[in-house]
Amino acid sequence: CGTTDVPAAAPAASSAPASSGPITVTDGRGKSVTLPAPATRVVSLEWNTTEDVITLGVQPTGVADIKGYGSWVTASPITGTPVDVGTRTEPSLESVAEAEPDLIIGIVGSVPESAMEQMEKIAPVVLLTGADAKRPIELMKENFTTTAKLLGKDAEASTVLADLDAAVAAGKQKIADAGKAGTPFSLSYISAEGNSFSLRMHGPGSFAIAVASQLGLTPAWTEAGDEGWGLSTLDIEGLTTLPA
């Protein structure tokens, strides 16, 4: 979900891959995709793939929903001037081609099936699994390391993930030292349509709650939610089902 703090060991922006030669990955569709060399010109079609690419030190040449990314993601800001390639579910083929990518990366569903053949004529397409409430942290790490492989940034990925593990361990210790281990925790955000209000509740399988659990907190909202993101909807009165 991001933070306003930039990781101390985040790699500096660079377009130079650490390795060269052909790279083959299996994406979220189960499709094998081969690049002749690590990608340096990347079009990203989803916020999480954009964040991963930038965190690994590569500024994308094309990004879907640039405005939305800037509103929701603060840890890995866009510092270049990528081509705006449209929305996250309906990217513009013309704009993607304008960015002249050697890799197009997104999540399953980023490219409509009707446009896939034309998209693959522009550059290799890798679509990762967007979310899995059964294993949110494991999937995040897998997607991150796959993206790093495509960019030739394996060493940078190892550093970032080691920093993540260290930060979680340090946070868990701080919570324990404060006598707050096991404290019930919930996360939601509110949506308003006219006079109607609802809450998007994050269940135990959502990424944020999974991290909170690693920190030693206890999910107070236990409804599983959807299979991907672990989210469910609740009205205001429903908050009374939470513990005091």
HELIX and SHEET records of a PDB file:
HELIX    1   1 TRP A   47  THR A   55  1                                   9    
HELIX    2   2 ILE A   66  TRP A   72  1                                   7    
HELIX    3   3 LEU A   93  GLU A   98  1                                   6    
HELIX    4   4 GLU A  113  ILE A  122  1                                  10    
HELIX    5   5 PRO A  136  LEU A  151  1                                  16    
HELIX    6   6 ASP A  154  ASP A  177  1                                  24    
HELIX    7   7 PHE A  207  GLN A  214  1                                   8    
HELIX    8   8 ILE A  236  THR A  241  5                                   6    
SHEET    1   A 2 ILE A  23  THR A  26  0                                        
SHEET    2   A 2 SER A  32  LEU A  35 -1                                        
SHEET    1   B 5 VAL A  83  ASP A  84  0                                        
SHEET    2   B 5 GLY A  62  VAL A  63  1                                        
SHEET    3   B 5 VAL A  42  SER A  44  1                                        
SHEET    4   B 5 LEU A 103  ILE A 107  1                                        
SHEET    5   B 5 VAL A 125  LEU A 128  1                                        
SHEET    1   C 2 PRO A 184  PHE A 185  0                                        
SHEET    2   C 2 THR A 218  PRO A 219  1                                        
SHEET    1   D 3 SER A 188  GLU A 193  0                                        
SHEET    2   D 3 SER A 196  HIS A 202 -1                                        
SHEET    3   D 3 LEU A 231  ASP A 235 -1                                        
END                                                                             
